[in-house]
Amino acid sequence: MLQYLSAAAIGGAAFASRAESADRFPLWEISLDRGKVFLLGHTPPRANDWKDSRVEALLRGCGHLWNETNHRTSTNIQDLMQKYGIARGRALESGLDAGQRARLAAAAKAVSVPVESLAPYRPWLAAQVLENALFSASPFNKRNADQVLVAEAQSLSVPVSSEFTTLTDTTRWLAGLSPTAETQYLLYIVDEVLMGQERGQRIYAGWDNGNAAPATAWMSRMARNYPQLYRAMDVQRNQLWVPRVQTMLNANRPSMIVVGFYHLVGPDSLPVQLTTHGFRVRQV
């Protein structure tokens, strides 16, 4: 949903190519008048680098690529973590009940992160440490669609813009979640870790091949169990893409958007939001 910290960025925390290609990777075309935008969703890292010749060919004709986050920052990463990620005067586990603390310990153990190392962190940063450990472990740590397309755009001199312009912006957004939503974010990531790579990879493989049902079920679970997080992380952010897309449609050349694939499923998805606002949206 919003994985943005590299293992190197967190520092101090303990962490433990053949191409992947689908014949018809899920892709949407958004249009209004003569403007056009292509939209696709990236999954977490897989055992092989992502590749799709159709999408990559479309990128070569685009004037802009948009994604969720980048790693540009004008300040020291450790300073950001100290300012926004350290829980001052409150232990991480103090906001969790006994069952939640047990699940947190199990998740930390599953990705080889000493649970005691998370104690100084706010819930959002503890969640990022766990998710990074999950997705940086071999063999499921190859480049996803976002990483591949950003690199290709840069090689083609196609401008790249992001929902969160700098790492500082992303950090502030995560740190600005309500206390309830922030705790729900940690619990959601704990669930993701405990789901395990095997089940997760089945969801991602289903998406690659046009089966959105497992991803939709996972997002329905999130909306049911973590409603405040769902509202902030999914619904509100999807709504904020609408004016950006409007601007893209006024450009002379098509744009391409790549976001986390969970933003593209369910009743509050980005395609639904765009359709509600009068854009023509079709899967191609």
Backbone as a ProteinNet text record, in pm:
[ID]
protein_1_A
[PRIMARY]
MLQYLSAAAIGGAAFASRAESADRFPLWEISLDRGKVFLLGHTPPRANDWKDSRVEALLRGCGHLWNETNHRTSTNIQDLMQKYGIARGRALESGLDAGQRARLAAAAKAVSVPVESLAPYRPWLAAQVLENALFSASPFNKRNADQVLVAEAQSLSVPVSSEFTTLTDTTRWLAGLSPTAETQYLLYIVDEVLMGQERGQRIYAGWDNGNAAPATAWMSRMARNYPQLYRAMDVQRNQLWVPRVQTMLNANRPSMIVVGFYHLVGPDSLPVQLTTHGFRVRQV
[TERTIARY]
81.4	0	85	188.8	275.6	410.7	476.4	610	709.2	790	877.4	1016.7	1041.2	1174.2	1257.7	1377	1468.8	1534.7	1594.9	1664.2	1773.6	1842.2	1949.5	1894.6	1773.9	1718.4	1689.5	1645.4	1609.5	1734.1	1836.2	1961.6	1946.5	2038.5	2034	1937.2	1837.4	1741.8	1797.7	1764.1	1815	1725.8	1787.7	1713.7	1776.1	1709.6	1759.6	1774.1	1821.9	1703.2	1651.9	1568.3	1482.9	1362.5	1297.3	1186.1	1054.5	968.1	832.3	740.4	661	576.1	442.2	335.7	202	159.1	80	35.8	-54.7	-141.6	-234.3	-233.2	-123.5	-114.3	-225.6	-296.5	-410.9	-372.3	-444.7	-414.5	-545.7	-557.9	-676	-638.7	-732.8	-719.1	-824	-780	-868.4	-868.3	-986	-991.3	-1101.3	-1084.4	-1182.5	-1147.4	-1244	-1216.5	-1104.5	-993.3	-885.2	-769.8	-779.6	-673	-676.8	-561	-553	-449.5	-484.4	-394.8	-401.6	-287.3	-282.3	-256.9	-325	-317.6	-292.1	-192.8	-167.8	-124.5	-131.6	-95.7	24.7	116.9	232.9	208.1	254.6	251.5	380.4	387.6	517.3	618	745.3	849	817.8	864.2	844.1	981.3	981.1	1106.5	1182.1	1116	1179	1141.2	1226.1	1193.8	1064.5	982.8	860.9	897.4	816.9	835.5	704.4	664.8	548.3	571.7	591	631	523	396.2	288.8	293.3	306.6	310.9	435.2	548.3	672.6	669.2	602.5	588.7	500.9	395.3	310.1	385.8	472.8	550.3	635.5	687.6	772.5	695.9	564.6	484.5	425.1	459.4	402.1	490.1	425.6	498.8	528.2	472.8	491.3	460.5	535.3	506.8	482.3	375.7	343.7	347.2	399.1	392.6	356.8	361.9	321.7	432.8	551.7	658.5	791.2	885	1023.4	1113.5	1243.3	1337.5	1417.8	1370.9	1442.3	1415.7	1518.3	1502.2	1605.8	1568.8	1661.8	1722.5	1694.9	1746.3	1799.3	1872.5	1929.5	1818.2	1824.9	1720.9	1709.5	1822.1	1817.6	1754.2	1775.1	1709.3	1557.4	1512.2	1368.6	1311.4	1383.3	1335.7	1331.3	1432.4	1435.5	1320.8	1291.6	1189.3	1049	1024	886.8	860.3	966.2	945.5	970.8	1022.3	1054.1	938	894	786.2	846.8	813	872.9	776.1	820.8	740.9	632.3	630.5	529.3	587.5	590.1	643.3	549.7	608.1	529.2	416.4	445.8	347.2	239.8	254.8	156.8	18.8	13.2	-114.9	-175.3	-114.1	-159.8	-208.6	-308.9	-351.7	-261.6	-285.9	-196.6	-190.3	-305.7	-307	-232.2	-247.6	-177.6	-27.7	12.8	156.6	214.9	139.9	188.3	203.1	108.7	116.8	232.3	255.1	369	499.4	512.7	634.4	651	541	548.4	588.4	535.2	570.3	717.1	763.8	904.8	995.8	959.1	1039.5	1039.5	925	913.3	1005.6	1036.2	1123.4	1258.3	1290	1421.2	1452.8	1352.4	1371.2	1352	1453.2	1433.9	1321.1	1220.1	1103.2	1140.9	1243	1283.7	1342.4	1393	1448.3	1339.7	1214.9	1104.4	1050.2	1087.2	1027.5	1034.7	1145.3	1150.5	1065.9	1014.9	953	804.3	757.7	615	557.6	427.7	370.7	397.6	391.1	410.4	551	652.9	789.4	815.7	761.4	773.1	712	598.4	534.9	624.6	689.3	778	898.6	953.4	1067.1	1026	910.4	864	838.2	771	738.8	865.7	961.7	1086.5	1160.9	1160.6	1226.7	1159.5	1026.9	953.4	990.2	995.4	1012.7	1156.9	1250.4	1390.4	1459.2	1385.8	1444.6	1442.8	1555	1564.6	1478.7	1416.9	1428.2	1321.8	1232.3	1120.3	1157.7	1261.4	1309	1354.2	1300.2	1337.5	1255.2	1288.5	1225.4	1079.1	992.4	851.4	824.3	696.8	663.1	699.5	677.5	711.5	860	943.8	1088.3	1134.1	1080.3	1119.3	1077.4	953	902.2	969.3	998.6	1069.3	1208.1	1277.9	1410.5	1402.5	1302.4	1289.3	1251.1	1163.3	1125.9	1248.4	1330	1449.5	1544.4	1554.8	1643	1589.2	1456.9	1392.8	1375.5	1421.5	1403	1254.7	1173.2	1032.5	1023.6	966.8	958.3	881.3	926.3	861.2	815.5	688.2	633.4	570.8	554.7	506.2	396.8	306.5	202.7	266.3	373.4	451.8	584.6	605.2	715	851.9	865.5	992.5	967.7	1074.6	1065.6	1016.2	1050.9	1002.2	850.4	791.3	645.8	580	637.5	582.8	590.2	704.8	723.4	622	603.7	507.4	366.1	332.6	197.6	175.7	270.4	257.8	251.9	338.3	340.5	215.1	143.2	22.8	-104.7	-95	-212.4	-267	-396	-452.9	-394.6	-390.1	-335.6	-400.4	-531.3	-599.5	-557.2	-555.5	-516.3	-371.4	-285.9	-143.9	-127.6	-198.1	-192.3	-250.7	-359.3	-417.5	-320.2	-240.2	-139.5	-39	8.4	100.4	35.3	-88.5	-157	-182	-210.7	-229.2	-100.1	12.9	140.5	176	144.8	164.5	84.6	-39.7	-120.3	-53.8	-1.3	62.9	183.7	263.9	381.1	338.8	240.5	198.1	122	66.7	6.7	111.8	233.7	344.6	361	482.3	512.3	435.8	414.4	348.8	208.2	128.1	-6.7	-2.2	88	100.1	135.5	229.6	270.7	156.7	67.2	-49.4	-142.7	-159.8	-242.3	-180.3	-48.5	20	15.8	35.7	31.7	-108.2	-210.4	-346.6	-368.4	-318.3	-330.7	-262.9	-142.1	-68.7	-150	-231	-304.8	-451.9	-485.6	-620	-721.8	-678.6	-770.5	-759.1	-854.1	-849.9	-920.9	-984.8	-1066	-985.6	-865.8	-790.8	-751	-711	-675	-797.3	-910.6	-1034	-1074.3	-1060.7	-1094.2	-1003.1	-875.1	-780.8	-816.6	-854.3	-891.7	-1024.2	-1115.5	-1241.2	-1213.4	-1117.7	-1078.1	-1019.8	-936.1	-877.9	-987.1	-1083.5	-1191	-1272.5	-1290.8	-1370.1	-1294	-1166.8	-1089.4	-1021.5	-986.5	-909.2	-972.7	-1094.3	-1168.8	-1103.6	-1041.6	-979.1	-856.8	-778.9	-664.9	-713	-815.9	-868.2	-912.4	-978.7	-1025.8	-908.9	-806.2	-692.7	-601.9	-570.6	-471.1	-525.7	-653.7	-708.5	-807.9	-916	-1023.8	-976.6	-919.8	-882.4	-772.1	-674.8	-567.1	-617.9	-709	-767.3	-842.1	-915.3	-989.5	-896.5	-779.8	-686.4	-619.4	-628.4	-574.5	-663.2	-789.9	-883.3	-838.2	-807.8	-762.5	-628	-542.9	-415.8	-443.5	-533.4	-566.3	-627.7	-711.7	-770.5	-661	-559.4	-448.5	-373.8	-350.9	-281.6	-357.4	-491.6	-572.7	-569.1	-523.9	-511.8	-378.4	-288.8	-156.2	-163	-58.6	-53.9	-24.6	44.2	78.9	20.3	-4.4	-58.6	36	-18.9	58.8	35	122.3	105.6	115.8	28	27.9	50.3	143.1	162.1	150.4	52.6	27.6	19.8	19.1	1.6	-130.3	-126.9	-243.8	-366.4	-347.8	-464	-547	-490.2	-567.2	-663.2	-654.1	-732.7	-843.7	-874.2	-979.7	-1078.2	-1199.1	-1298.7	-1384.8	-1485.4	-1583.4	-1528.8	-1413.4	-1354	-1227.4	-1209.7	-1086	-1067.7	-948.4	-918.9	-1001.8	-1016.1	-1104.8	-1248.4	-1299.8	-1435.9	-1444	-1343.9	-1344.2	-1343.2	-1262.7	-1252.2	-1381.7	-1442.1	-1569.8	-1677.2	-1679.6	-1777.6	-1765.2	-1643.9	-1621	-1631.6	-1684.1	-1716.4	-1611.1	-1501	-1399.2	-1442.4	-1400	-1421.1	-1307	-1340.4	-1240.8	-1272.6	-1176.2	-1196.9	-1068.7	-1085.6	-970.1	-933.6	-806.9	-760.7	-660.5
-120.5	0	125.9	125.3	243.7	203.5	111.4	71.6	167.8	234	335.5	336.2	274.2	278.1	161.4	191	83.9	33.7	-83.2	-136.7	-41.2	19.8	112.9	237.1	278.1	401.3	386.5	269.4	252.3	243.3	177	170.5	121.5	56.8	21.1	-89.8	-115.7	-223.5	-352.9	-465.6	-594.9	-647.2	-691.6	-744.9	-878.1	-937	-1054.9	-1024.8	-1335.6	-1259.1	-1285.9	-1365.7	-1390.3	-1300.2	-1265.5	-1170.6	-1241.3	-1175.7	-1222.8	-1146.6	-1215.5	-1145.5	-1215.1	-1137.8	-1190.3	-1150.2	-1236.4	-1205.7	-1082.9	-1069.6	-957.4	-898	-833.7	-773.1	-669.2	-665.6	-574.8	-429.1	-366.6	-230.5	-159.7	-35.6	45.1	164.1	203	324.4	424	543.3	650.2	758.2	803.6	902.2	1004.2	1119.6	1227	1319.7	1341.8	1414	1340.7	1407.8	1339	1298.9	1329.1	1292.6	1145.7	1093.8	951.6	930.3	841.2	801.7	650.6	586.4	442.8	420.8	322.8	295.4	148	116.1	-23	-30.2	-148.7	-169.8	-260.5	-222.4	-307.8	-391.9	-514.6	-602.1	-584.3	-636.9	-641	-722.4	-717.5	-789.6	-938	-992.7	-1134.4	-1201.9	-1328.1	-1401.6	-1364.5	-1293.6	-1249.4	-1104.9	-1033.7	-897.6	-894.9	-792.4	-773.1	-731.6	-779	-736.1	-756.2	-658.3	-670.9	-583.9	-646	-573.3	-475.1	-509.5	-419.3	-288.8	-300.7	-182.4	-100.8	-167.8	-96.5	-22.8	-82.2	-14.4	109.9	100.3	216.8	328.6	292.2	393.7	475.4	411.1	482.4	592.9	582.8	686.4	786.5	773.8	861.5	983.9	1089.1	1210.8	1224.7	1132.6	1144.7	1010.5	978.3	862.3	911.1	860.6	892.3	765.4	777.7	666.6	721.4	635.5	677.1	750.8	691.3	746.1	742.6	824.4	813.8	828.1	824.3	825.8	954.3	1058.7	1185.9	1249.1	1305.1	1373.9	1483.9	1591.8	1702.8	1701.9	1596.9	1588.6	1448.3	1432.6	1303.9	1207.1	1083.4	984	959.5	946.9	920.3	1036.3	1158.6	1273.5	1263.8	1218.6	1200.1	1097.3	986.4	880.5	928.6	1004	1055.7	1153.6	1237.2	1340	1283.3	1188.6	1142.5	997.5	920.5	777.2	723.2	806	758.7	792	690.9	709.2	761.8	880.5	942.7	931.4	859.4	846.6	741.9	661.5	557.1	438.7	321.7	202.4	156.7	99.9	54.9	-38.1	-133	-235.8	-186.4	-63.6	-15.6	5	22.9	40.3	-87.7	-201.6	-330.7	-418.6	-501.2	-596.9	-720.4	-816	-933	-1011.4	-1031.3	-1105.6	-1033.5	-902.7	-824.4	-822.4	-817	-822	-956	-1063.1	-1196.2	-1205.6	-1148.9	-1152.1	-1065.5	-952.2	-868.5	-944.8	-1013.8	-1091.9	-1202.3	-1267.1	-1374.2	-1319.5	-1203.6	-1143.4	-1102.8	-1041.5	-1002	-1123.9	-1230.4	-1353.5	-1409.1	-1401.9	-1458.1	-1390.2	-1261.8	-1189.8	-1156.4	-1224.1	-1214	-1072	-1003.9	-873.4	-890.4	-864.3	-874.4	-782.5	-838.1	-756.9	-642.8	-663.4	-556.9	-436.8	-460.1	-348.7	-253.8	-298.2	-214.9	-125	-154.4	-86.3	65.7	126.5	274.5	338	258.5	313.9	342.8	442.8	461.4	348.1	320.6	208	213.2	332.8	338.2	294.2	332.4	296.4	148.9	97.8	-45.8	-126	-79	-146.6	-144.8	-31.4	-21.2	-114.6	-125.1	-214.8	-359	-400.1	-537.3	-562.1	-467.7	-488.8	-490.9	-403.9	-405.7	-536.9	-588.3	-716.7	-826.9	-821.9	-922.8	-917.3	-797.1	-783.7	-762.6	-765.8	-758.5	-894.2	-995	-1128.1	-1203.6	-1263.8	-1346	-1471.6	-1523.6	-1478	-1377	-1340	-1252.8	-1105.8	-1063	-925.7	-864.8	-916.9	-863	-738.1	-671.3	-542.8	-561.1	-479.3	-485.3	-387.5	-375.5	-292.7	-146.6	-97.4	40.8	66.2	-19.6	-0.1	-11.3	-109.8	-128.6	-8.3	36.7	144.9	278	304.5	427.9	428.7	316.4	307.9	327.3	267.2	280.4	422.8	485.2	624.1	714.3	693.5	775.3	754.6	630.1	603.5	666.4	685.4	744.9	895.8	951.9	1094.8	1131.8	1035.1	1062.4	1113.6	1232.4	1285.1	1191.2	1182.6	1099.4	1189.8	1181.3	1253.8	1155	1196.6	1105.8	1170.3	1085.4	1128.8	1199.3	1139	1199.3	1241.2	1372.3	1424.9	1386.8	1383.4	1346	1246.5	1184.8	1092.4	1163.7	1290.5	1369.2	1378.9	1399.3	1406.9	1275.8	1164.3	1033.8	1012.1	1047.5	1031.1	1112.7	1236.5	1322.8	1268.2	1212.5	1157.9	1039.8	947.8	831.8	875.5	968.6	1016.9	1095.4	1144	1222.4	1141.6	1009.2	925	943.5	929.3	934.6	821.6	834.3	725.6	590.4	589.4	462.7	407.5	492.2	446	400.1	467.7	428.5	291.1	265.3	132.4	28.5	62.5	-30.9	-60.5	38.1	15.2	-90.8	-79.8	-180.3	-317.6	-326.3	-455.5	-512.8	-425.3	-470	-530.6	-465.3	-518.3	-648.2	-656.8	-782.4	-893.7	-865.9	-964.8	-1004.3	-905.4	-930.8	-1022.2	-995.3	-1079.2	-1219.9	-1232.7	-1364.4	-1441.7	-1370.8	-1439.8	-1524.1	-1475.7	-1551.9	-1527.1	-1549.9	-1525.8	-1620.3	-1744.8	-1839.9	-1792.9	-1755.2	-1707.5	-1573.7	-1485.6	-1356.8	-1371.1	-1457.7	-1475.8	-1531.3	-1609.8	-1658.5	-1542.8	-1449.4	-1331.5	-1251.4	-1231.1	-1150.4	-1219.6	-1351.3	-1425	-1420.8	-1428.3	-1416.3	-1282.1	-1175.7	-1042.3	-1036.4	-1088.2	-1087	-1147.8	-1247.1	-1321.5	-1283.2	-1166.8	-1115.2	-1162.6	-1231.5	-1276.8	-1182.1	-1088.9	-989.3	-1034.1	-1151.9	-1194.5	-1205.2	-1267.2	-1274.9	-1137.1	-1046	-910.7	-837.3	-856	-791.7	-842.2	-971.9	-1029.5	-974.5	-957.2	-903.3	-759.7	-680.8	-542.4	-533.5	-624.5	-627.8	-657.4	-744.8	-776.2	-652.4	-579	-456.4	-355.8	-335.8	-239.7	-281.2	-410.7	-462	-453.8	-493.5	-501.6	-370.4	-289.8	-167.9	-49.3	-11.3	88.3	225.6	270.8	403.3	403.6	296.9	285.1	278.1	198.7	183.3	318.3	396.4	526.7	617.4	620.4	709.1	657.3	529	471.7	447.1	410.9	370.7	473.2	496.8	579.9	722.9	787	927.6	946.4	857.9	871.5	846.2	750.7	728.6	852.5	915.6	1036.6	1148.5	1157.4	1265.2	1246.7	1125.6	1105.6	1169.6	1193	1240.6	1373.4	1478.5	1602.8	1588.4	1498.8	1476.8	1418.6	1321.3	1259.6	1362.3	1449.8	1555	1639.1	1674.4	1751	1670.6	1543	1457.9	1450.7	1446.1	1434	1559.6	1669.8	1793.8	1805.2	1708.3	1712.9	1666.9	1701	1665.9	1517.8	1454.4	1313.1	1234.9	1105.3	1024.6	1021.4	995.4	969.9	825.6	777.3	643.9	656.5	585.3	583.1	439.4	420.3	289.3	306.5	235.8	241.5	98.5	84.6	-46	-108.1	-237.5	-299.5	-303.5	-293.7	-292.3	-164.6	-60.3	60.8	42.7	-71.2	-91.4	-193.7	-231.6	-329.8	-276.7	-328.2	-295.3	-175.9	-146.9	-42.3	99.2	118.2	251.3	265.4	175.9	171.3	296.5	313.7	427.8	424.9	309.9	309.6	349.7	305.9	343.8	493.5	548.3	692.5	772.9	729.5	802.2	792.2	674.7	657.6	746	751.5	834.7	981.2	1023.8	1165.1	1189.7	1095.5	1119.5	1082.4	1023.8	981.1	848	825.6	695.4	603.6	493.5	399.5	261.4	202	66.5	-14.3	-141.5	-229.5	-273.9	-267.2	-297.2	-410.5
0	0	0	83.9	87.2	143.2	73.9	115.9	51.9	133.6	75	132.5	245	304.1	254.2	205	170.4	298	290.6	407.9	454.1	358.6	394.8	462.7	423.8	479.8	627.4	669.5	809.9	895.5	847.4	920	1062.2	1120.5	1261	1293.6	1208.6	1234.6	1177.5	1237.5	1191.9	1080.9	969.1	856.8	815.2	835.2	771.1	611.3	-1281.7	-1314.4	-1454.5	-1410	-1524.9	-1514.8	-1627	-1623.7	-1596	-1521.5	-1494.9	-1588.7	-1669.2	-1764.1	-1775.8	-1779.3	-1802.7	-1943.3	-2007.4	-2142.4	-2145	-2045.3	-2041.1	-1901.7	-1864.8	-1732.8	-1718.8	-1604.1	-1589.4	-1616.2	-1707.5	-1750.4	-1782.2	-1735.3	-1761.5	-1848.6	-1932.7	-2011.7	-1962.8	-1926.3	-1879.6	-1986.8	-2024.8	-2131.4	-2104.7	-2164.5	-2160.6	-2275.3	-2363.9	-2488.5	-2562.3	-2589.3	-2661.9	-2570.3	-2442.2	-2350.5	-2312.7	-2272.8	-2240.1	-2129.6	-2035.4	-1927.4	-1913.8	-1896.6	-1870	-1721.1	-1664.6	-1520.7	-1498	-1415.4	-1377.9	-1232.5	-1176.7	-1037.5	-1022.6	-937.1	-911.6	-787	-791.3	-674.7	-596.4	-474.6	-405.5	-486	-446.7	-521.6	-536.6	-647.4	-679.4	-689.1	-730.9	-743.5	-870.2	-962.4	-1085.9	-1112.9	-1185.1	-1223.7	-1305.5	-1280.5	-1359.3	-1500.7	-1596.3	-1734.9	-1808.5	-1887.1	-1974.5	-2096.5	-2210.8	-2331.6	-2376.3	-2355.7	-2396.8	-2317.4	-2185.9	-2100.2	-2129.3	-2145.4	-2170.4	-2303.7	-2404.4	-2533.6	-2519.5	-2438.9	-2416.4	-2345.7	-2252.2	-2180.3	-2276	-2379.9	-2475.3	-2548.9	-2551.8	-2616.4	-2519.5	-2392.2	-2289.7	-2265.5	-2220.5	-2187.6	-2040.8	-1956.9	-1812.8	-1747.7	-1643.2	-1558.8	-1416.8	-1354.8	-1215.6	-1131.8	-1008.2	-913.6	-775.8	-675.5	-541.5	-466.5	-464.8	-381.6	-456	-407.4	-451.9	-330.4	-352.1	-240	-232	-300.6	-290.9	-154.9	-98.7	28.8	38.8	105.7	124.3	263.8	338.6	474.6	501.4	606.9	643.4	684.3	633.3	662.8	812.7	878.7	1021.5	1098.6	1050.1	1113.2	1098.6	978.9	957.9	1054.6	1069.3	1158	1303	1341.2	1478.4	1502.7	1404	1421.4	1418.4	1327.2	1303.9	1344.6	1368.9	1387.5	1526.9	1617.1	1751.4	1846	1919.4	2017.1	2146	2183.9	2301.7	2419.9	2521.4	2642.7	2636.1	2527.4	2517.9	2443	2507.1	2442.8	2331.7	2226.4	2111.5	2153.3	2242.3	2276.3	2372.5	2424.4	2521.9	2460.7	2329.1	2262.7	2210.4	2243.7	2193	2306.6	2278.9	2380.5	2374.5	2461.1	2472.8	2342	2278.8	2153.2	2043.1	2037.1	1935.3	1959.5	2085.6	2115.7	2075.3	2096.6	2057.5	1906.2	1832.2	1686.3	1636.2	1701.7	1665	1684.3	1797.3	1824	1720.2	1682.9	1583.4	1446.9	1410.7	1282.3	1279.5	1387.3	1394.3	1381.5	1449.3	1441.5	1300	1231.5	1097	997.6	1020.4	926.9	989.8	1100.2	1165	1212.4	1264.5	1327	1477.2	1559.4	1705.2	1750	1812.8	1847.1	1940.8	2023.2	2115.5	2040	1918	1840.8	1792.1	1792.5	1748	1859.2	1982.4	2097.9	2091.9	2043.4	2043.3	1934.1	1839.6	1720.5	1739.9	1666.9	1653.3	1568.5	1577.5	1502.5	1352.7	1290.4	1146	1107.1	1185.9	1151.4	1180.7	1290.2	1317.5	1202.5	1150.6	1037.6	915	887.9	773.1	786.3	906.8	928.9	898.4	947.2	924.4	775.8	710.3	569.2	484.2	515	441.2	458.7	580.7	604.3	523.6	514.4	437.6	290	233.3	89.1	44.7	138.3	98.4	108.7	154	170.6	38	2.3	-117.6	-100.5	-208	-347.3	-387.8	-296	-333.4	-313.3	-383.8	-367.6	-500.6	-609.5	-740.6	-772.2	-879.4	-912.3	-953	-893.3	-931	-1045.6	-1086.1	-1202.1	-1179.5	-1058.7	-1027.8	-1051.6	-995.3	-1007.6	-1152.7	-1224.8	-1364.7	-1449	-1431.4	-1515.6	-1483.8	-1357.3	-1323.2	-1387.9	-1379	-1440.1	-1591.1	-1654.8	-1799.6	-1837.8	-1760.3	-1787.9	-1780.3	-1679.7	-1665.1	-1783.6	-1830.5	-1945.1	-2073	-2079.6	-2196.6	-2182.2	-2070.2	-2038.6	-2029.5	-1985.2	-1957.2	-1813.4	-1790.7	-1653.9	-1561.6	-1437.3	-1335.8	-1222	-1186.8	-1072.4	-976.3	-851.6	-748	-665.5	-617	-523.5	-404.4	-351.7	-244.9	-306.4	-316.5	-396.2	-341.4	-209	-147.9	-35.6	9.3	121.5	247	259.2	372.5	370.6	252	240.4	282	237.9	274.4	424.3	481.9	625.2	704.3	664.1	733.6	721.7	605.3	588.5	682.1	685.4	773.6	919.8	956.3	1094.6	1130.4	1028.8	1052.1	1059.4	1046.1	1064.5	1205.6	1221.2	1356	1439.1	1571.8	1654.4	1626.2	1606.3	1578	1443.3	1340	1207.1	1205.3	1280.8	1283.9	1347.6	1457.4	1518.6	1424.5	1356.1	1259.6	1146.3	1107.6	1003.8	1048.8	1171.5	1223.7	1224.4	1270.7	1277.5	1137.9	1042.1	904	848.8	873.9	825.8	898.4	1027.2	1100.3	1032.2	995.2	923.5	792	719.9	591.3	609.1	711	736.8	774.4	863.2	909.5	802.1	704.2	589.3	518.7	516.7	458.9	310.5	262.7	122.6	30.6	72.7	-17	-54.8	45.5	16.1	-55.4	-10.7	-76.6	-223.4	-254.6	-393.5	-478.2	-418	-493.1	-528	-433.9	-462.4	-576.1	-570.9	-672.1	-808.6	-809.9	-936.3	-996.2	-910.8	-960	-1027.7	-964	-1022.8	-1158.7	-1167.9	-1294.2	-1407.3	-1374.2	-1476	-1482.8	-1425.7	-1441.8	-1340.7	-1236	-1131.2	-1012	-1001.2	-894.5	-768.1	-769.7	-654.9	-525.4	-524	-397.8	-344.2	-431.8	-387.7	-335.2	-399.8	-355.2	-217.7	-194.9	-64.6	45.1	13.3	111.7	146.7	47.9	75.1	150.1	122.7	198.3	344.9	368.1	505.5	572.7	500.4	555.6	592.6	503.2	529.5	651.2	670.3	782.6	914.6	913.4	1037.2	1075.8	977.1	1003	929.8	967.7	889.1	882.7	991.1	986.7	896.5	901.8	811.2	666.9	640.9	505.8	449.7	534	488.5	451.8	535.7	511.5	400.5	404.7	314.9	175	166.5	38.3	-15.8	55.1	1.8	-24.5	76.8	61.5	-41.7	-42.6	-140.2	-281.7	-298.7	-431.1	-478.5	-389.1	-425.9	-470.2	-406.7	-439.8	-575.2	-633.3	-766.8	-873.6	-844.5	-947	-1009.4	-931.2	-995.6	-1067.7	-1018.1	-1088.7	-1227.9	-1233.3	-1362.2	-1455.9	-1402.5	-1485.5	-1551.5	-1475.7	-1531.1	-1636.7	-1611.1	-1708.2	-1840.1	-1833.2	-1953.9	-2040	-1984	-2060.6	-2133	-2111.1	-2172.7	-2318.1	-2393.5	-2535.3	-2558.2	-2464	-2478.8	-2361.3	-2379	-2270.3	-2150.3	-2034.2	-1913.7	-1870.2	-1783.5	-1724.8	-1574	-1503.7	-1357.1	-1312.5	-1218.6	-1157.7	-1006.6	-947.4	-804	-750.6	-618.8	-559.7	-603.7	-637.3	-700.8	-611.7	-478.9	-391.5	-408.3	-469	-496.6	-614.4	-681.6	-803.5	-786.2	-663	-638.9	-535.2	-539.2	-438.5	-475.3	-392.6	-423.5	-416.1	-355.2	-342.3	-425.3	-521.2	-598.9	-683.6	-731.9	-817.8	-946.3	-1015.4	-1132.9	-1099.7	-984.8	-945.4	-920	-850.1	-822.4	-951.8	-1047.3	-1174	-1253.9	-1254.2	-1323.9	-1262.2	-1129.8	-1058	-1097.3	-1129.1	-1164.3	-1314.9	-1388.1	-1527.4	-1628.9	-1586.1	-1679.9	-1744.6	-1866	-1930.2	-1886.4	-1825.1	-1771.4	-1826.7	-1893.3	-1944.4	-1929.4	-1901.6	-1893	-2034.1	-2067.1	-2203.2	-2202.6
[MASK]
++++++++++++++++++++++++++++++++++++++++++++++++++++++++++++++++++++++++++++++++++++++++++++++++++++++++++++++++++++++++++++++++++++++++++++++++++++++++++++++++++++++++++++++++++++++++++++++++++++++++++++++++++++++++++++++++++++++++++++++++++++++++++++++++++++++++++++++++++++++++++++

